[in-house]
Amino acid sequence: MRRLIIGTAVAAALAAQAGAAPDFNDRQDYAFAERGFVGTRADPKITAADGRVVWDLTAYDFLKGPAPAGVNPSLWRQSGLLAKHGLFKVAEGVWQVRGFDAANATFIAGRTGWIVIDPLTATETARAALDLANEKLGARPVVALIYTHSHADHFGGARGMVAQADVDAGKVQVIAPAGFLEHAVSENVIAGPAMGRRANFQFGITLPKGPDGQVSIGIGAAVAPGTQSLVPPTVDIARSGQALTVDGVRIEFQLTPATEAPAEMNLYFPDLKLLDLAENANATQHNVLTPRGALVRDAKAWADYLSESIALYAERTDTLMTSHAWPRFGRAEIGDYLEKHRDAYKYLHDQSVRLMNDGLLPAEIANRLKLPPALDDEWYNRGYYGTLSFNSRAVYQRYMGWYDANPVHLAPLEPADESARYVAMMGGAARVLAAAQAAYDKGDDRWAGELLNRIVMADGANTAARELLAKAYERQGAAAESAIWRNMYLTGASELRNGPPKVAGGAGGGALEVVRNTPTPMLLDLFSVRLDPAKSNGAAVSVDLVFPDRKERFRMAVKHDVLTYEADPKGGKADATYVLPRPQFLTGALAGADLSATATEGDSAALGRLLGWLSPPRAGFPIVTR
């Protein structure tokens, strides 16, 4: 990774931002992040079965020094706090393993075993977290998993802690909010390829870790690139106020749908006076719309559920923990934190809507909206992950959609076509490049980037424009307080120089384990969005799929270049019927195995013909070029 050359303009901007940040002498977060430390792994490297290093606990040791010129000092502080790793005691009988993945794994000592909240992203890091807890605290079996919500960094490591056979035998409960499986699958499978590609940018997956590259993701160090799994829930939490006693531990649940995730819940432990706010409260402003892509979240509901949490729990909570970052201690501190964190989301929502109703457009709102000093001066309301700029545009999108009501945007040109016309109108690429160079030399990187992006979109072979745009992105990345903005700028710069990765990476993109646990209707939805009409070309075919292992029968049909399906078809006759275990069908559908021998009647080639009309997602599609 090349050294970041930021120049005097960006250095001045960094100094100004540092001056505007809360008090760097405030050490309360350090005290909370270090409190209760028990120990960490002796071997810093967590490896996969093939020997590949999934996580290296020494990878962020560089953050122990002072902030260098190429990193926003506020972000450096946040990243250093997130890099603290090991087992920490949170309350009596409650510990967290932090710094082993993007999220925290929480271990609660029940009567006979561990209750684990959020088993991380990867089986390797989850197993390492469990091993550390057993090593330091005494070995216990895992008797319950609790998923706070439907994002992969909170369930993907499940099989690193429990075996499916134990779940099936009733030895392990798996508890999740209602709708968990549907949303976990829809986000990680249906749109997984596109989200995974964009996650390369958001999480800086292809960037080296270090002061010239990825320093964190703002809400954790990084997302572990290990083996994802999914153990389906056995217990659904269907309403707020629902209570369970799990291995002798009493838990009250508060459902918070449409907040940070479509299916999410908070947990309260009355005997411990302990509140777990999942990912609804954090050490940073969160994303109302994550840049990797997802459904737009509801900032108003987010604030309203935090108000509900305050009303329900604030006066009886001595310890607050979350799915990311460090806990908070003391009733007064927790009450102040919850109120101000809630108010940040409420202000974001209310003022974005007020300006929207005054006729301001998303970019205008984003450039004008600022938190009041009483909220902005709190470290946990800073934009290390989500930002006020991005989130205000998301609020607009939730209410108004992408269209800004200007008819010129009803039928926009494609980026490459539009850019080519602009460049020609401005006098050609050389003239636009000269104007961009002048803007860059003045430190006006946003305008330089706008001009250079036009050249690159019009002509991706213009190496001079690509290089200067990469430099503009690097300087903006160096100045960014948001970890993910930094990652996106620096990844954009890298891909301008080196092109997209050969294979798209990222969190979630349709791991086989997730696919295996996908309900069949959602699996057929996945096939629907892969039908390529250029291949089906108006042809029609229908097949009946009978899965004896699941006692299921579906009719899948293509007609009018649309794939539809029907459960337990009552009438008509398909072109062919196939009787086979669903895992065998998945092998044929996803790996190309011949399934014709499983046909029991009709045209045995029908299914192969249909599957041949499906196109896999394009790996590593371009983002900063076309």
C-alpha positions, -999 to 999 in steps of 0.1 A, spaced: 0 0 0 14 34 -10 19 60 17 -9 85 19 2 119 8 -24 142 22 -10 177 16 -13 209 36 -50 215 29 -60 181 42 -36 184 71 -53 217 80 -88 200 77 -77 172 100 -64 197 126 -97 215 124 -117 183 128 -96 173 158 -103 207 174 -140 202 168 -140 167 183 -149 161 220 -122 163 246 -93 140 239 -83 141 275 -116 124 285 -106 89 294 -139 75 304 -143 53 273 -108 38 280 -118 30 315 -150 13 303 -132 -6 275 -105 -19 298 -127 -27 328 -130 -63 339 -101 -76 316 -95 -113 323 -71 -123 296 -67 -130 259 -54 -158 236 -18 -169 239 -17 -175 202 -28 -143 184 -36 -161 151 -70 -178 147 -69 -202 117 -93 -221 95 -91 -258 90 -69 -253 59 -44 -232 79 -55 -199 65 -54 -171 91 -89 -158 97 -80 -133 125 -47 -120 138 -50 -102 172 -17 -84 165 -29 -69 132 -41 -37 149 -11 -32 172 -1 -2 151 -30 17 168 -12 18 201 9 47 189 -1 83 183 -23 92 153 -2 96 121 -8 123 95 -28 101 73 -56 92 97 -82 114 113 -72 116 150 -108 111 162 -111 79 141 -76 68 154 -89 71 189 -121 51 182 -102 24 163 -77 20 191 -105 14 216 -122 -11 193 -89 -30 189 -87 -40 226 -92 -77 226 -98 -105 251 -123 -117 277 -138 -91 299 -161 -94 329 -192 -73 325 -213 -82 355 -216 -111 379 -218 -142 358 -215 -122 325 -185 -119 303 -178 -107 268 -151 -117 243 -143 -85 223 -119 -78 195 -121 -113 179 -145 -102 151 -167 -73 142 -191 -79 170 -189 -91 206 -197 -126 219 -214 -125 253 -212 -155 277 -236 -158 306 -232 -186 331 -264 -205 335 -272 -233 359 -255 -260 337 -238 -242 308 -232 -211 287 -259 -189 273 -242 -172 244 -255 -140 229 -244 -133 192 -219 -160 182 -199 -137 158 -195 -139 120 -173 -170 115 -171 -204 130 -134 -200 136 -136 -168 156 -166 -181 175 -148 -213 184 -118 -192 196 -141 -170 217 -157 -201 233 -123 -217 239 -111 -185 256 -141 -184 279 -137 -221 288 -100 -217 294 -103 -187 317 -135 -195 335 -139 -233 334 -153 -255 307 -191 -254 302 -213 -267 273 -233 -241 254 -269 -247 263 -284 -217 244 -276 -193 216 -294 -160 214 -293 -140 182 -301 -104 189 -308 -97 152 -306 -109 116 -271 -97 105 -244 -122 97 -219 -109 123 -243 -120 150 -252 -155 139 -225 -167 113 -203 -184 139 -230 -205 154 -216 -239 143 -183 -229 160 -201 -232 193 -229 -258 189 -236 -289 168 -268 -292 149 -274 -326 164 -275 -311 199 -300 -285 187 -321 -312 171 -319 -333 203 -331 -303 224 -298 -299 243 -294 -264 229 -320 -237 225 -316 -211 197 -336 -180 205 -342 -152 180 -367 -124 173 -397 -133 151 -389 -130 114 -351 -136 120 -347 -164 95 -366 -147 67 -346 -115 70 -313 -132 76 -317 -152 44 -332 -123 23 -303 -100 31 -276 -126 27 -288 -146 -2 -313 -127 -25 -292 -95 -27 -261 -111 -13 -238 -109 -43 -243 -72 -49 -241 -65 -11 -210 -86 -9 -193 -67 -37 -202 -33 -21 -190 -46 13 -155 -47 -1 -157 -9 -1 -175 -4 32 -154 -27 52 -121 -22 34 -118 -59 29 -91 -57 2 -71 -30 20 -40 -38 41 -44 -31 78 -23 -1 88 -21 37 90 -21 39 52 -50 15 48 -79 0 69 -78 10 106 -112 -3 116 -148 -4 105 -159 22 131 -181 -3 150 -155 -30 153 -120 -38 140 -131 -58 109 -154 -86 97 -138 -120 100 -133 -136 66 -140 -171 79 -166 -198 75 -201 -186 79 -229 -209 93 -265 -207 103 -283 -227 129 -320 -219 126 -338 -207 157 -359 -231 178 -376 -204 199 -391 -172 184 -396 -141 205 -429 -128 192 -438 -98 214 -422 -72 237 -425 -82 273 -421 -119 265 -400 -135 292 -380 -168 294 -360 -185 320 -330 -200 302 -309 -224 322 -320 -207 353 -314 -171 340 -344 -148 337 -346 -127 305 -371 -101 294 -373 -92 257 -381 -60 239 -388 -64 202 -374 -35 181 -383 -43 144 -372 -19 116 -345 -3 137 -309 -14 130 -322 -46 115 -356 -57 103 -357 -83 130 -340 -72 162 -346 -73 200 -331 -60 232 -327 -81 264 -330 -73 300 -318 -94 329 -338 -84 360 -317 -103 385 -285 -87 372 -299 -52 365 -282 -57 332 -296 -43 298 -284 -55 264 -294 -31 237 -281 -53 208 -271 -29 180 -297 -3 188 -272 16 208 -235 19 200 -203 38 205 -209 56 173 -237 69 152 -250 40 132 -262 36 96 -298 43 88 -289 30 53 -258 10 52 -236 18 22 -232 -19 13 -270 -19 7 -300 -30 27 -335 -19 33 -337 17 46 -341 17 83 -366 38 102 -348 66 122 -380 76 139 -387 40 150 -351 37 162 -355 67 184 -389 56 196 -377 22 206 -348 38 225 -374 59 243 -393 27 252 -361 12 265 -355 42 287 -390 40 301 -388 3 306 -353 -2 319 -333 30 326 -343 33 363 -334 -4 370 -302 -8 350 -267 -7 365 -249 -21 335 -255 -16 298 -239 -38 272 -243 -39 234 -234 -61 205 -204 -39 195 -178 -19 215 -176 -16 253 -202 -16 281 -213 14 302 -216 13 340 -236 33 365 -272 43 364 -266 80 359 -241 75 331 -264 50 314 -294 73 316 -275 103 302 -261 81 274 -294 66 264 -311 100 263 -285 117 242 -280 87 219 -318 86 214 -319 123 208 -293 121 180 -315 97 160 -346 118 168 -328 150 157 -316 133 125 -351 122 116 -370 153 126 -347 179 111 -342 159 78 -380 158 74 -384 195 83 -358 205 56 -374 180 32 -407 196 37 -391 230 31 -382 217 -4 -345 209 2 -331 180 -18 -309 152 -2 -276 168 -10 -287 201 3 -300 185 36 -268 165 39 -245 195 36 -265 217 61 -275 193 88 -254 194 120 -261 179 154 -265 204 183 -233 208 204 -248 190 234 -252 159 212 -222 163 189 -198 167 218 -204 131 229 -180 106 214 -207 80 209 -227 103 186 -197 109 162 -199 94 128 -174 66 129 -198 42 112 -229 60 101 -228 97 94 -253 125 96 -246 132 59 -254 97 47 -282 92 72 -301 123 63 -302 112 27 -315 79 39 -343 95 58 -353 114 26 -352 81 7 -374 63 32 -401 89 28 -397 101 -8 -377 74 -27 -348 81 -50 -367 105 -72 -364 142 -63 -395 153 -83 -374 171 -110 -386 157 -143 -351 158 -157 -344 128 -135 -373 107 -146 -353 90 -174 -316 97 -166 -288 87 -190 -265 59 -181 -233 71 -163 -209 63 -191 -232 80 -217 -239 110 -196 -202 115 -186 -191 112 -222 -215 140 -232 -204 162 -204 -167 158 -211 -173 166 -248 -194 196 -239 -167 209 -216 -141 208 -243 -127 173 -241 -109 152 -215 -76 172 -215 -95 204 -206 -115 187 -179 -84 170 -165 -67 204 -163 -96 219 -144 -96 189 -121 -59 193 -115 -64 229 -105 -91 219 -81 -70 192 -66 -41 216 -62 -64 239 -42 -75 211 -20 -110 211 -34 -111 173 -36 -149 170 -39 -150 190 -70 -119 175 -84 -135 140 -78 -167 151 -96 -148 162 -127 -124 132 -128 -152 107 -123 -168 121 -155 -136 114 -174 -132 79 -160 -168 69 -165 -165 82 -201 -131 65 -208 -118 40 -183 -85 38 -202 -76 74 -193 -48 66 -168 -40 102 -159 -76 108 -148 -77 75 -129 -45 83 -111 -55 119 -101 -90 106 -90 -72 80 -69 -52 107 -52 -83 128 -46 -100 98 -30 -69 91 -9 -69 126 6 -106 124 14 -100 90 30 -72 104 51 -95 132 64 -126 111 70 -137 106 106 -160 78 95 -141 45 92 -163 32 64 -160 65 44 -122 61 47 -125 25 36 -147 34 6 -124 62 -5 -92 41 -2 -108 11 -19 -120 33 -47 -84 46 -51 -70 10 -51 -94 -2 -77 -88 28 -99 -51 17 -100 -55 -20 -99 -90 -29 -111 -117 -48 -93 -108 -80 -73 -107 -112 -92 -133 -127 -69 -159 -105 -51 -156 -108 -13 -177 -94 15 -200 -102 43 -229 -124 35 -228 -131 -2 -248 -164 -2 -227 -188 18 -236 -224 12 -244 -229 49 -270 -201 47 -284 -215 14 -288 -249 30 -309 -234 58 -330 -213 34 -367 -222 33 -376 -236 -1 -398 -207 -12 -370 -182 -5 -346 -205 -23 -369 -205 -54 -370 -167 -51 -333 -168 -54 -336 -187 -87 -362 -162 -99 -338 -133 -97 -312 -153 -116 -334 -161 -147 -318 -145 -177 -344 -137 -204 -318 -137 -231 -314 -174 -224 -350 -184 -219 -359 -162 -249 -397 -167 -245 -395 -205 -241 -417 -222 -214 -410 -251 -191 -425 -264 -159 -411 -290 -134 -425 -305 -102 -399 -308 -74 -406 -334 -47 -383 -333 -17 -392 -364 5 -367 -354 32 -387 -322 38 -422 -335 28 -424 -307 2 -436 -304 -34 -432 -273 -55 -440 -266 -92 -414 -243 -107 -423 -228 -141 -409 -204 -166 -432 -185 -189 -430 -151 -205 -394 -150 -193 -405 -150 -157 -399 -178 -132 -427 -185 -108 -434 -213 -83 -463 -229 -65 -464 -250 -34 -485 -282 -35 -499 -276 -70 -535 -288 -72 -541 -289 -109 -524 -292 -143 -494 -313 -151 -457 -303 -152 -434 -312 -181 -415 -334 -157 -414 -346 -121 -382 -350 -100 -381 -368 -67 -349 -362 -48 -335 -350 -14 -333 -312 -14 -295 -312 -8 -291 -332 -40 -312 -306 -58 -290 -278 -44 -259 -296 -57 -274 -297 -92 -288 -262 -91 -257 -245 -77 -229 -268 -88 -242 -281 -121 -246 -318 -113 -268 -337 -137 -303 -343 -121 -320 -360 -151 -318 -395 -134 -341 -382 -106 -370 -376 -130 -398 -400 -123 -420 -390 -153 -420 -366 -182 -391 -349 -200 -360 -358 -180 -341 -329 -196 -367 -302 -185 -350 -293 -152 -316 -291 -168 -330 -268 -195 -346 -245 -168 -314 -244 -147 -294 -236 -178 -314 -203 -182 -301 -191 -148 -271 -168 -148 -248 -166 -117 -241 -131 -103 -212 -113 -119 -182 -115 -96 -161 -84 -90 -183 -61 -111 -168 -26 -115 -178 3 -93 -155 32 -98 -153 25 -136 -178 12 -161 
